[in-house]
Amino acid sequence: MATDSLSIADKIVAKPAPITQIRRGTVFGAIGLLLVAIFFAFPIVWSALSSLKSTDDIVKFRYPLTWWTFFPPFPTLENYYALFFQLNFQRALLNTVIASAGQVIIAVVTSTLAGYAFARLRFPLRNVLFGLLLVTAFIPLEVILVPLYEVVKGMGLVSTYPALFLPFACSPFGIYLMRQAFQSIPVELDDAARVDGASTLKIFWRIALPNVKPALATLVLIQFIWSWNAYLWPLVIIQDPSMQIAQVAIAGYKSVPNFPLDGPLFAGVTVVTIPLVAIAIILQRYYVRGLMSSGIR
């Protein structure tokens, strides 16, 4: 009887997977991640290599596809020289930096304050207001583009730096991200601080904010990517060419009649991509931790 019970128990207990099977799955997973990385990195690398080719070589080897379609036959930096010394691209790049910095700073401040309020404070209709705030995240920019332009125009901010970032000072995603992060902090920390006489603002600054650094870094990264890649709104609201941002300036290089600027176009794409890649590499570990701690999968 004991032997029968032992054999039944042996059948029930699952056998561990063989080590070779685990290693095989790890290898296949690594290969899959490598292929995905190559797929996403290919346009960036191709643009960087094309920026080292003259415009004549870009047009000449565009079709049919050959080895020189992707690699420069005679590497040169003439595109970067033309970009900065002839097309004055540094002005558009500076405008982009100012617009992105303004949007990131204001959005981070408003998101952290509003996120803390929705997570920690108790006030009437809190959940209703938070739900209405999330609904605004699903409204496309194209729907509110015209009324938003009229509001900014009525304020006299057309072709100004504030017009680039003030309409996006409140980020529904940022508020949701920070609310989830603040909710992950034990409430007992707030209670202990209040017993010691700490005010709500001091609890926010000294206790809550230092404990949500990964989520804060995630918000900075995502908000920077959104603001850095903005195109439609700057195209509409900025009518002064000297105030235009880099993305709109690059798009204009393709529309210059009878004067191909494919070389400077690839150089401009490479220049504006470098900050995105750099900040993503620097903040990647905080980005993953921020999403995990905030409950976003």
ChimeraX commands (.cxc) that place a marker at each C-alpha (Angstrom):
marker #1 position 0.00,0.00,0.00 radius 0.5
marker #1 position 2.85,2.34,0.87 radius 0.5
marker #1 position 4.59,1.43,-2.37 radius 0.5
marker #1 position 1.48,2.28,-4.39 radius 0.5
marker #1 position 1.16,5.63,-2.62 radius 0.5
marker #1 position 4.80,6.40,-3.33 radius 0.5
marker #1 position 4.44,5.59,-7.02 radius 0.5
marker #1 position 1.35,7.80,-7.28 radius 0.5
marker #1 position 3.21,10.65,-5.57 radius 0.5
marker #1 position 6.12,10.21,-7.99 radius 0.5
marker #1 position 3.72,10.58,-10.91 radius 0.5
marker #1 position 2.14,13.69,-9.45 radius 0.5
marker #1 position 5.40,15.50,-8.73 radius 0.5
marker #1 position 6.52,17.22,-11.93 radius 0.5
marker #1 position 10.00,16.45,-13.10 radius 0.5
marker #1 position 12.29,19.43,-13.55 radius 0.5
marker #1 position 13.13,20.42,-17.10 radius 0.5
marker #1 position 16.46,19.11,-18.35 radius 0.5
marker #1 position 19.37,21.55,-18.28 radius 0.5
marker #1 position 19.88,21.17,-22.02 radius 0.5
marker #1 position 16.28,22.22,-22.64 radius 0.5
marker #1 position 16.73,25.31,-20.45 radius 0.5
marker #1 position 19.94,26.22,-22.26 radius 0.5
marker #1 position 18.27,25.71,-25.62 radius 0.5
marker #1 position 15.44,28.03,-24.65 radius 0.5
marker #1 position 17.94,30.63,-23.44 radius 0.5
marker #1 position 19.84,30.48,-26.73 radius 0.5
marker #1 position 16.65,30.82,-28.80 radius 0.5
marker #1 position 15.54,33.75,-26.63 radius 0.5
marker #1 position 18.90,35.48,-27.07 radius 0.5
marker #1 position 18.75,34.96,-30.83 radius 0.5
marker #1 position 15.22,36.37,-30.94 radius 0.5
marker #1 position 16.23,39.46,-28.95 radius 0.5
marker #1 position 19.26,39.92,-31.22 radius 0.5
marker #1 position 17.07,39.83,-34.33 radius 0.5
marker #1 position 14.66,42.35,-32.83 radius 0.5
marker #1 position 17.58,44.61,-31.89 radius 0.5
marker #1 position 18.98,44.41,-35.42 radius 0.5
marker #1 position 15.55,45.17,-36.88 radius 0.5
marker #1 position 15.16,48.35,-34.82 radius 0.5
marker #1 position 18.80,49.45,-35.07 radius 0.5
marker #1 position 19.04,49.02,-38.86 radius 0.5
marker #1 position 17.36,52.37,-39.80 radius 0.5
marker #1 position 19.56,54.26,-37.33 radius 0.5
marker #1 position 22.79,52.65,-38.56 radius 0.5
marker #1 position 21.77,53.04,-42.20 radius 0.5
marker #1 position 21.03,56.75,-41.70 radius 0.5
marker #1 position 24.38,57.27,-39.97 radius 0.5
marker #1 position 26.27,55.51,-42.78 radius 0.5
marker #1 position 24.31,57.39,-45.44 radius 0.5
marker #1 position 25.23,60.67,-43.78 radius 0.5
marker #1 position 28.85,59.89,-44.67 radius 0.5
marker #1 position 28.00,59.66,-48.38 radius 0.5
marker #1 position 27.72,62.58,-50.74 radius 0.5
marker #1 position 24.28,63.40,-52.14 radius 0.5
marker #1 position 25.45,62.23,-55.57 radius 0.5
marker #1 position 26.42,58.82,-54.17 radius 0.5
marker #1 position 23.13,58.52,-52.28 radius 0.5
marker #1 position 21.14,59.13,-55.47 radius 0.5
marker #1 position 23.48,57.04,-57.63 radius 0.5
marker #1 position 23.40,53.89,-55.49 radius 0.5
marker #1 position 19.77,54.15,-54.38 radius 0.5
marker #1 position 18.52,51.63,-56.95 radius 0.5
marker #1 position 19.20,48.85,-57.70 radius 0.5
marker #1 position 20.34,47.73,-54.28 radius 0.5
marker #1 position 24.05,47.08,-54.05 radius 0.5
marker #1 position 26.69,46.94,-51.35 radius 0.5
marker #1 position 27.20,50.71,-51.68 radius 0.5
marker #1 position 23.51,51.38,-51.05 radius 0.5
marker #1 position 24.20,50.83,-47.37 radius 0.5
marker #1 position 27.92,51.64,-47.04 radius 0.5
marker #1 position 29.68,54.83,-48.16 radius 0.5
marker #1 position 32.07,54.21,-51.09 radius 0.5
marker #1 position 33.98,57.42,-50.27 radius 0.5
marker #1 position 33.26,58.52,-46.68 radius 0.5
marker #1 position 33.03,62.28,-46.25 radius 0.5
marker #1 position 31.89,64.83,-43.67 radius 0.5
marker #1 position 30.69,67.35,-46.23 radius 0.5
marker #1 position 27.05,66.76,-45.24 radius 0.5
marker #1 position 27.72,67.83,-41.66 radius 0.5
marker #1 position 29.64,70.87,-42.88 radius 0.5
marker #1 position 26.72,71.87,-45.10 radius 0.5
marker #1 position 24.25,71.16,-42.29 radius 0.5
marker #1 position 25.85,73.47,-39.75 radius 0.5
marker #1 position 27.68,76.07,-41.85 radius 0.5
marker #1 position 25.32,76.48,-44.80 radius 0.5
marker #1 position 21.87,75.49,-43.56 radius 0.5
marker #1 position 22.29,76.88,-40.01 radius 0.5
marker #1 position 20.90,73.69,-38.50 radius 0.5
marker #1 position 22.30,74.57,-35.08 radius 0.5
marker #1 position 19.57,77.19,-34.70 radius 0.5
marker #1 position 16.82,74.62,-35.25 radius 0.5
marker #1 position 18.61,72.23,-32.92 radius 0.5
marker #1 position 18.75,74.87,-30.20 radius 0.5
marker #1 position 15.03,75.54,-30.62 radius 0.5
marker #1 position 14.36,71.83,-30.19 radius 0.5
marker #1 position 16.46,71.67,-27.03 radius 0.5
marker #1 position 14.66,74.66,-25.50 radius 0.5
marker #1 position 11.22,73.30,-26.40 radius 0.5
marker #1 position 12.01,69.81,-25.09 radius 0.5
marker #1 position 13.59,71.08,-21.87 radius 0.5
marker #1 position 10.63,73.34,-21.17 radius 0.5
marker #1 position 8.11,70.58,-21.79 radius 0.5
marker #1 position 10.00,68.01,-19.72 radius 0.5
marker #1 position 10.48,70.34,-16.73 radius 0.5
marker #1 position 6.89,71.58,-16.62 radius 0.5
marker #1 position 5.38,68.14,-17.26 radius 0.5
marker #1 position 7.53,66.52,-14.57 radius 0.5
marker #1 position 6.57,69.17,-11.99 radius 0.5
marker #1 position 2.84,69.01,-12.73 radius 0.5
marker #1 position 2.81,65.20,-12.99 radius 0.5
marker #1 position 4.57,64.64,-9.67 radius 0.5
marker #1 position 2.37,67.12,-7.80 radius 0.5
marker #1 position -0.88,65.86,-9.34 radius 0.5
marker #1 position 0.19,62.22,-9.03 radius 0.5
marker #1 position 0.93,62.68,-5.33 radius 0.5
marker #1 position -2.39,64.41,-4.78 radius 0.5
marker #1 position -4.36,61.62,-6.46 radius 0.5
marker #1 position -2.39,58.93,-4.62 radius 0.5
marker #1 position -2.13,60.35,-1.10 radius 0.5
marker #1 position -4.64,63.13,-0.52 radius 0.5
marker #1 position -8.34,62.66,0.11 radius 0.5
marker #1 position -10.75,65.10,-1.55 radius 0.5
marker #1 position -14.27,64.93,-3.06 radius 0.5
marker #1 position -14.65,63.32,-6.51 radius 0.5
marker #1 position -11.00,62.27,-6.53 radius 0.5
marker #1 position -11.56,59.09,-8.54 radius 0.5
marker #1 position -14.00,60.81,-10.91 radius 0.5
marker #1 position -11.52,63.57,-11.69 radius 0.5
marker #1 position -8.75,61.03,-12.19 radius 0.5
marker #1 position -10.93,59.05,-14.59 radius 0.5
marker #1 position -11.76,62.18,-16.60 radius 0.5
marker #1 position -8.06,62.99,-16.73 radius 0.5
marker #1 position -7.26,59.58,-18.18 radius 0.5
marker #1 position -9.94,60.03,-20.84 radius 0.5
marker #1 position -8.10,63.08,-22.18 radius 0.5
marker #1 position -5.10,60.86,-22.92 radius 0.5
marker #1 position -7.10,59.14,-25.68 radius 0.5
marker #1 position -7.97,62.36,-27.53 radius 0.5
marker #1 position -5.75,62.70,-30.63 radius 0.5
marker #1 position -3.92,65.95,-31.19 radius 0.5
marker #1 position -5.56,66.29,-34.60 radius 0.5
marker #1 position -8.98,66.61,-32.94 radius 0.5
marker #1 position -8.01,69.60,-30.79 radius 0.5
marker #1 position -5.44,71.11,-33.15 radius 0.5
marker #1 position -7.61,73.97,-34.45 radius 0.5
marker #1 position -9.12,75.09,-31.09 radius 0.5
marker #1 position -5.71,74.72,-29.45 radius 0.5
marker #1 position -4.19,76.95,-32.12 radius 0.5
marker #1 position -6.92,79.56,-31.60 radius 0.5
marker #1 position -6.30,79.58,-27.84 radius 0.5
marker #1 position -2.54,80.00,-28.27 radius 0.5
marker #1 position -3.08,82.65,-30.94 radius 0.5
marker #1 position -5.45,84.54,-28.66 radius 0.5
marker #1 position -2.73,84.58,-26.01 radius 0.5
marker #1 position -0.29,86.10,-28.52 radius 0.5
marker #1 position 2.13,83.18,-28.29 radius 0.5
marker #1 position 2.38,82.18,-31.96 radius 0.5
marker #1 position 6.00,81.57,-33.03 radius 0.5
marker #1 position 7.29,81.66,-29.45 radius 0.5
marker #1 position 9.00,79.09,-27.25 radius 0.5
marker #1 position 6.14,78.88,-24.70 radius 0.5
marker #1 position 3.78,77.91,-27.52 radius 0.5
marker #1 position 5.84,74.76,-28.04 radius 0.5
marker #1 position 5.57,73.39,-24.51 radius 0.5
marker #1 position 2.82,75.16,-22.53 radius 0.5
marker #1 position -0.07,73.27,-24.25 radius 0.5
marker #1 position 1.55,70.03,-23.06 radius 0.5
marker #1 position 2.33,71.13,-19.51 radius 0.5
marker #1 position -0.17,68.58,-18.16 radius 0.5
marker #1 position 0.62,64.99,-19.12 radius 0.5
marker #1 position -2.17,62.47,-18.36 radius 0.5
marker #1 position 0.27,59.59,-18.79 radius 0.5
marker #1 position 2.78,61.27,-16.47 radius 0.5
marker #1 position 0.16,61.83,-13.79 radius 0.5
marker #1 position -0.96,58.20,-14.03 radius 0.5
marker #1 position 2.64,56.96,-13.88 radius 0.5
marker #1 position 3.50,59.03,-10.82 radius 0.5
marker #1 position 0.20,58.18,-9.08 radius 0.5
marker #1 position 0.96,54.48,-9.42 radius 0.5
marker #1 position 4.49,55.03,-8.14 radius 0.5
marker #1 position 3.35,57.01,-5.09 radius 0.5
marker #1 position 0.75,54.38,-4.28 radius 0.5
marker #1 position 3.49,51.75,-4.04 radius 0.5
marker #1 position 5.03,53.59,-1.06 radius 0.5
marker #1 position 3.77,52.35,2.33 radius 0.5
marker #1 position 1.33,54.75,3.95 radius 0.5
marker #1 position 3.00,54.11,7.31 radius 0.5
marker #1 position 5.89,56.33,6.20 radius 0.5
marker #1 position 3.52,59.28,5.86 radius 0.5
marker #1 position 1.91,58.56,9.22 radius 0.5
marker #1 position 5.29,58.37,10.97 radius 0.5
marker #1 position 6.35,61.67,9.40 radius 0.5
marker #1 position 3.13,63.38,10.47 radius 0.5
marker #1 position 3.67,62.18,14.03 radius 0.5
marker #1 position 7.05,63.92,13.91 radius 0.5
marker #1 position 5.33,67.12,12.79 radius 0.5
marker #1 position 6.11,67.04,9.07 radius 0.5
marker #1 position 3.79,68.92,6.75 radius 0.5
marker #1 position 2.27,67.49,3.56 radius 0.5
marker #1 position 4.77,69.38,1.40 radius 0.5
marker #1 position 7.70,68.14,3.48 radius 0.5
marker #1 position 6.45,64.55,3.28 radius 0.5
marker #1 position 6.19,64.91,-0.48 radius 0.5
marker #1 position 9.68,66.40,-0.85 radius 0.5
marker #1 position 11.62,64.43,1.76 radius 0.5
marker #1 position 9.90,61.03,1.77 radius 0.5
marker #1 position 7.71,60.39,-1.26 radius 0.5
marker #1 position 9.80,61.91,-4.03 radius 0.5
marker #1 position 13.12,60.17,-3.17 radius 0.5
marker #1 position 11.32,56.81,-3.22 radius 0.5
marker #1 position 9.98,57.19,-6.79 radius 0.5
marker #1 position 13.23,58.02,-8.59 radius 0.5
marker #1 position 12.86,55.15,-11.12 radius 0.5
marker #1 position 9.37,56.33,-12.09 radius 0.5
marker #1 position 10.64,59.91,-12.26 radius 0.5
marker #1 position 13.45,58.87,-14.61 radius 0.5
marker #1 position 10.92,56.97,-16.70 radius 0.5
marker #1 position 8.73,60.05,-16.96 radius 0.5
marker #1 position 11.70,62.20,-17.99 radius 0.5
marker #1 position 12.71,59.71,-20.67 radius 0.5
marker #1 position 9.24,59.27,-22.17 radius 0.5
marker #1 position 8.39,62.97,-22.01 radius 0.5
marker #1 position 11.71,63.86,-23.63 radius 0.5
marker #1 position 11.14,61.41,-26.48 radius 0.5
marker #1 position 7.63,62.79,-27.08 radius 0.5
marker #1 position 8.76,66.41,-27.07 radius 0.5
marker #1 position 11.93,65.77,-29.08 radius 0.5
marker #1 position 10.01,63.94,-31.82 radius 0.5
marker #1 position 7.16,66.47,-32.03 radius 0.5
marker #1 position 6.35,67.53,-35.57 radius 0.5
marker #1 position 2.71,68.43,-36.24 radius 0.5
marker #1 position 2.20,71.02,-33.52 radius 0.5
marker #1 position 5.49,72.89,-34.15 radius 0.5
marker #1 position 4.73,72.87,-37.87 radius 0.5
marker #1 position 1.40,74.61,-37.21 radius 0.5
marker #1 position 2.24,77.01,-34.38 radius 0.5
marker #1 position 5.71,78.19,-35.49 radius 0.5
marker #1 position 5.48,80.46,-38.53 radius 0.5
marker #1 position 8.87,82.12,-38.14 radius 0.5
marker #1 position 11.52,79.97,-39.94 radius 0.5
marker #1 position 14.20,81.03,-37.43 radius 0.5
marker #1 position 12.08,79.60,-34.58 radius 0.5
marker #1 position 11.34,76.26,-36.21 radius 0.5
marker #1 position 12.51,73.02,-34.60 radius 0.5
marker #1 position 14.91,70.44,-36.03 radius 0.5
marker #1 position 12.34,67.86,-37.14 radius 0.5
marker #1 position 10.44,70.36,-39.28 radius 0.5
marker #1 position 13.69,71.73,-40.67 radius 0.5
marker #1 position 14.83,68.24,-41.69 radius 0.5
marker #1 position 11.50,67.57,-43.41 radius 0.5
marker #1 position 12.00,70.80,-45.34 radius 0.5
marker #1 position 15.27,69.56,-46.80 radius 0.5
marker #1 position 13.34,66.98,-48.80 radius 0.5
marker #1 position 10.98,69.56,-50.31 radius 0.5
marker #1 position 13.55,72.04,-51.64 radius 0.5
marker #1 position 12.82,72.23,-55.40 radius 0.5
marker #1 position 15.63,71.46,-57.84 radius 0.5
marker #1 position 18.16,71.26,-55.01 radius 0.5
marker #1 position 18.49,67.77,-53.52 radius 0.5
marker #1 position 19.62,67.76,-49.89 radius 0.5
marker #1 position 19.58,64.03,-49.24 radius 0.5
marker #1 position 23.06,64.12,-47.70 radius 0.5
marker #1 position 22.33,66.88,-45.17 radius 0.5
marker #1 position 18.96,65.23,-44.51 radius 0.5
marker #1 position 20.64,62.01,-43.36 radius 0.5
marker #1 position 23.16,64.04,-41.38 radius 0.5
marker #1 position 20.35,65.91,-39.64 radius 0.5
marker #1 position 18.54,62.66,-38.84 radius 0.5
marker #1 position 21.74,61.27,-37.32 radius 0.5
marker #1 position 22.32,64.39,-35.21 radius 0.5
marker #1 position 18.80,64.43,-33.74 radius 0.5
marker #1 position 18.92,60.68,-33.08 radius 0.5
marker #1 position 22.08,60.81,-30.97 radius 0.5
marker #1 position 20.45,62.51,-27.91 radius 0.5
marker #1 position 17.57,60.01,-27.95 radius 0.5
marker #1 position 19.91,57.01,-28.03 radius 0.5
marker #1 position 22.17,58.52,-25.37 radius 0.5
marker #1 position 19.42,59.32,-22.87 radius 0.5
marker #1 position 17.76,55.94,-23.48 radius 0.5
marker #1 position 21.03,54.13,-22.69 radius 0.5
marker #1 position 21.65,56.23,-19.59 radius 0.5
marker #1 position 18.13,55.83,-18.16 radius 0.5
marker #1 position 17.29,52.33,-19.38 radius 0.5
marker #1 position 17.70,50.60,-16.01 radius 0.5
marker #1 position 15.59,53.25,-14.30 radius 0.5
marker #1 position 13.03,52.97,-17.10 radius 0.5
marker #1 position 12.50,49.25,-16.52 radius 0.5
marker #1 position 12.35,49.65,-12.74 radius 0.5
marker #1 position 9.97,52.57,-13.09 radius 0.5
marker #1 position 7.51,50.66,-15.23 radius 0.5
marker #1 position 7.67,47.61,-12.97 radius 0.5
marker #1 position 7.15,49.58,-9.77 radius 0.5
marker #1 position 4.30,51.58,-11.31 radius 0.5
marker #1 position 2.32,48.52,-12.30 radius 0.5
marker #1 position 2.61,49.16,-16.08 radius 0.5
marker #1 position 3.24,46.03,-18.13 radius 0.5
marker link #1:1,2 radius 0.2
marker link #1:2,3 radius 0.2
marker link #1:3,4 radius 0.2
marker link #1:4,5 radius 0.2
marker link #1:5,6 radius 0.2
marker link #1:6,7 radius 0.2
marker link #1:7,8 radius 0.2
marker link #1:8,9 radius 0.2
marker link #1:9,10 radius 0.2
marker link #1:10,11 radius 0.2
marker link #1:11,12 radius 0.2
marker link #1:12,13 radius 0.2
marker link #1:13,14 radius 0.2
marker link #1:14,15 radius 0.2
marker link #1:15,16 radius 0.2
marker link #1:16,17 radius 0.2
marker link #1:17,18 radius 0.2
marker link #1:18,19 radius 0.2
marker link #1:19,20 radius 0.2
marker link #1:20,21 radius 0.2
marker link #1:21,22 radius 0.2
marker link #1:22,23 radius 0.2
marker link #1:23,24 radius 0.2
marker link #1:24,25 radius 0.2
marker link #1:25,26 radius 0.2
marker link #1:26,27 radius 0.2
marker link #1:27,28 radius 0.2
marker link #1:28,29 radius 0.2
marker link #1:29,30 radius 0.2
marker link #1:30,31 radius 0.2
marker link #1:31,32 radius 0.2
marker link #1:32,33 radius 0.2
marker link #1:33,34 radius 0.2
marker link #1:34,35 radius 0.2
marker link #1:35,36 radius 0.2
marker link #1:36,37 radius 0.2
marker link #1:37,38 radius 0.2
marker link #1:38,39 radius 0.2
marker link #1:39,40 radius 0.2
marker link #1:40,41 radius 0.2
marker link #1:41,42 radius 0.2
marker link #1:42,43 radius 0.2
marker link #1:43,44 radius 0.2
marker link #1:44,45 radius 0.2
marker link #1:45,46 radius 0.2
marker link #1:46,47 radius 0.2
marker link #1:47,48 radius 0.2
marker link #1:48,49 radius 0.2
marker link #1:49,50 radius 0.2
marker link #1:50,51 radius 0.2
marker link #1:51,52 radius 0.2
marker link #1:52,53 radius 0.2
marker link #1:53,54 radius 0.2
marker link #1:54,55 radius 0.2
marker link #1:55,56 radius 0.2
marker link #1:56,57 radius 0.2
marker link #1:57,58 radius 0.2
marker link #1:58,59 radius 0.2
marker link #1:59,60 radius 0.2
marker link #1:60,61 radius 0.2
marker link #1:61,62 radius 0.2
marker link #1:62,63 radius 0.2
marker link #1:63,64 radius 0.2
marker link #1:64,65 radius 0.2
marker link #1:65,66 radius 0.2
marker link #1:66,67 radius 0.2
marker link #1:67,68 radius 0.2
marker link #1:68,69 radius 0.2
marker link #1:69,70 radius 0.2
marker link #1:70,71 radius 0.2
marker link #1:71,72 radius 0.2
marker link #1:72,73 radius 0.2
marker link #1:73,74 radius 0.2
marker link #1:74,75 radius 0.2
marker link #1:75,76 radius 0.2
marker link #1:76,77 radius 0.2
marker link #1:77,78 radius 0.2
marker link #1:78,79 radius 0.2
marker link #1:79,80 radius 0.2
marker link #1:80,81 radius 0.2
marker link #1:81,82 radius 0.2
marker link #1:82,83 radius 0.2
marker link #1:83,84 radius 0.2
marker link #1:84,85 radius 0.2
marker link #1:85,86 radius 0.2
marker link #1:86,87 radius 0.2
marker link #1:87,88 radius 0.2
marker link #1:88,89 radius 0.2
marker link #1:89,90 radius 0.2
marker link #1:90,91 radius 0.2
marker link #1:91,92 radius 0.2
marker link #1:92,93 radius 0.2
marker link #1:93,94 radius 0.2
marker link #1:94,95 radius 0.2
marker link #1:95,96 radius 0.2
marker link #1:96,97 radius 0.2
marker link #1:97,98 radius 0.2
marker link #1:98,99 radius 0.2
marker link #1:99,100 radius 0.2
marker link #1:100,101 radius 0.2
marker link #1:101,102 radius 0.2
marker link #1:102,103 radius 0.2
marker link #1:103,104 radius 0.2
marker link #1:104,105 radius 0.2
marker link #1:105,106 radius 0.2
marker link #1:106,107 radius 0.2
marker link #1:107,108 radius 0.2
marker link #1:108,109 radius 0.2
marker link #1:109,110 radius 0.2
marker link #1:110,111 radius 0.2
marker link #1:111,112 radius 0.2
marker link #1:112,113 radius 0.2
marker link #1:113,114 radius 0.2
marker link #1:114,115 radius 0.2
marker link #1:115,116 radius 0.2
marker link #1:116,117 radius 0.2
marker link #1:117,118 radius 0.2
marker link #1:118,119 radius 0.2
marker link #1:119,120 radius 0.2
marker link #1:120,121 radius 0.2
marker link #1:121,122 radius 0.2
marker link #1:122,123 radius 0.2
marker link #1:123,124 radius 0.2
marker link #1:124,125 radius 0.2
marker link #1:125,126 radius 0.2
marker link #1:126,127 radius 0.2
marker link #1:127,128 radius 0.2
marker link #1:128,129 radius 0.2
marker link #1:129,130 radius 0.2
marker link #1:130,131 radius 0.2
marker link #1:131,132 radius 0.2
marker link #1:132,133 radius 0.2
marker link #1:133,134 radius 0.2
marker link #1:134,135 radius 0.2
marker link #1:135,136 radius 0.2
marker link #1:136,137 radius 0.2
marker link #1:137,138 radius 0.2
marker link #1:138,139 radius 0.2
marker link #1:139,140 radius 0.2
marker link #1:140,141 radius 0.2
marker link #1:141,142 radius 0.2
marker link #1:142,143 radius 0.2
marker link #1:143,144 radius 0.2
marker link #1:144,145 radius 0.2
marker link #1:145,146 radius 0.2
marker link #1:146,147 radius 0.2
marker link #1:147,148 radius 0.2
marker link #1:148,149 radius 0.2
marker link #1:149,150 radius 0.2
marker link #1:150,151 radius 0.2
marker link #1:151,152 radius 0.2
marker link #1:152,153 radius 0.2
marker link #1:153,154 radius 0.2
marker link #1:154,155 radius 0.2
marker link #1:155,156 radius 0.2
marker link #1:156,157 radius 0.2
marker link #1:157,158 radius 0.2
marker link #1:158,159 radius 0.2
marker link #1:159,160 radius 0.2
marker link #1:160,161 radius 0.2
marker link #1:161,162 radius 0.2
marker link #1:162,163 radius 0.2
marker link #1:163,164 radius 0.2
marker link #1:164,165 radius 0.2
marker link #1:165,166 radius 0.2
marker link #1:166,167 radius 0.2
marker link #1:167,168 radius 0.2
marker link #1:168,169 radius 0.2
marker link #1:169,170 radius 0.2
marker link #1:170,171 radius 0.2
marker link #1:171,172 radius 0.2
marker link #1:172,173 radius 0.2
marker link #1:173,174 radius 0.2
marker link #1:174,175 radius 0.2
marker link #1:175,176 radius 0.2
marker link #1:176,177 radius 0.2
marker link #1:177,178 radius 0.2
marker link #1:178,179 radius 0.2
marker link #1:179,180 radius 0.2
marker link #1:180,181 radius 0.2
marker link #1:181,182 radius 0.2
marker link #1:182,183 radius 0.2
marker link #1:183,184 radius 0.2
marker link #1:184,185 radius 0.2
marker link #1:185,186 radius 0.2
marker link #1:186,187 radius 0.2
marker link #1:187,188 radius 0.2
marker link #1:188,189 radius 0.2
marker link #1:189,190 radius 0.2
marker link #1:190,191 radius 0.2
marker link #1:191,192 radius 0.2
marker link #1:192,193 radius 0.2
marker link #1:193,194 radius 0.2
marker link #1:194,195 radius 0.2
marker link #1:195,196 radius 0.2
marker link #1:196,197 radius 0.2
marker link #1:197,198 radius 0.2
marker link #1:198,199 radius 0.2
marker link #1:199,200 radius 0.2
marker link #1:200,201 radius 0.2
marker link #1:201,202 radius 0.2
marker link #1:202,203 radius 0.2
marker link #1:203,204 radius 0.2
marker link #1:204,205 radius 0.2
marker link #1:205,206 radius 0.2
marker link #1:206,207 radius 0.2
marker link #1:207,208 radius 0.2
marker link #1:208,209 radius 0.2
marker link #1:209,210 radius 0.2
marker link #1:210,211 radius 0.2
marker link #1:211,212 radius 0.2
marker link #1:212,213 radius 0.2
marker link #1:213,214 radius 0.2
marker link #1:214,215 radius 0.2
marker link #1:215,216 radius 0.2
marker link #1:216,217 radius 0.2
marker link #1:217,218 radius 0.2
marker link #1:218,219 radius 0.2
marker link #1:219,220 radius 0.2
marker link #1:220,221 radius 0.2
marker link #1:221,222 radius 0.2
marker link #1:222,223 radius 0.2
marker link #1:223,224 radius 0.2
marker link #1:224,225 radius 0.2
marker link #1:225,226 radius 0.2
marker link #1:226,227 radius 0.2
marker link #1:227,228 radius 0.2
marker link #1:228,229 radius 0.2
marker link #1:229,230 radius 0.2
marker link #1:230,231 radius 0.2
marker link #1:231,232 radius 0.2
marker link #1:232,233 radius 0.2
marker link #1:233,234 radius 0.2
marker link #1:234,235 radius 0.2
marker link #1:235,236 radius 0.2
marker link #1:236,237 radius 0.2
marker link #1:237,238 radius 0.2
marker link #1:238,239 radius 0.2
marker link #1:239,240 radius 0.2
marker link #1:240,241 radius 0.2
marker link #1:241,242 radius 0.2
marker link #1:242,243 radius 0.2
marker link #1:243,244 radius 0.2
marker link #1:244,245 radius 0.2
marker link #1:245,246 radius 0.2
marker link #1:246,247 radius 0.2
marker link #1:247,248 radius 0.2
marker link #1:248,249 radius 0.2
marker link #1:249,250 radius 0.2
marker link #1:250,251 radius 0.2
marker link #1:251,252 radius 0.2
marker link #1:252,253 radius 0.2
marker link #1:253,254 radius 0.2
marker link #1:254,255 radius 0.2
marker link #1:255,256 radius 0.2
marker link #1:256,257 radius 0.2
marker link #1:257,258 radius 0.2
marker link #1:258,259 radius 0.2
marker link #1:259,260 radius 0.2
marker link #1:260,261 radius 0.2
marker link #1:261,262 radius 0.2
marker link #1:262,263 radius 0.2
marker link #1:263,264 radius 0.2
marker link #1:264,265 radius 0.2
marker link #1:265,266 radius 0.2
marker link #1:266,267 radius 0.2
marker link #1:267,268 radius 0.2
marker link #1:268,269 radius 0.2
marker link #1:269,270 radius 0.2
marker link #1:270,271 radius 0.2
marker link #1:271,272 radius 0.2
marker link #1:272,273 radius 0.2
marker link #1:273,274 radius 0.2
marker link #1:274,275 radius 0.2
marker link #1:275,276 radius 0.2
marker link #1:276,277 radius 0.2
marker link #1:277,278 radius 0.2
marker link #1:278,279 radius 0.2
marker link #1:279,280 radius 0.2
marker link #1:280,281 radius 0.2
marker link #1:281,282 radius 0.2
marker link #1:282,283 radius 0.2
marker link #1:283,284 radius 0.2
marker link #1:284,285 radius 0.2
marker link #1:285,286 radius 0.2
marker link #1:286,287 radius 0.2
marker link #1:287,288 radius 0.2
marker link #1:288,289 radius 0.2
marker link #1:289,290 radius 0.2
marker link #1:290,291 radius 0.2
marker link #1:291,292 radius 0.2
marker link #1:292,293 radius 0.2
marker link #1:293,294 radius 0.2
marker link #1:294,295 radius 0.2
marker link #1:295,296 radius 0.2
marker link #1:296,297 radius 0.2
view
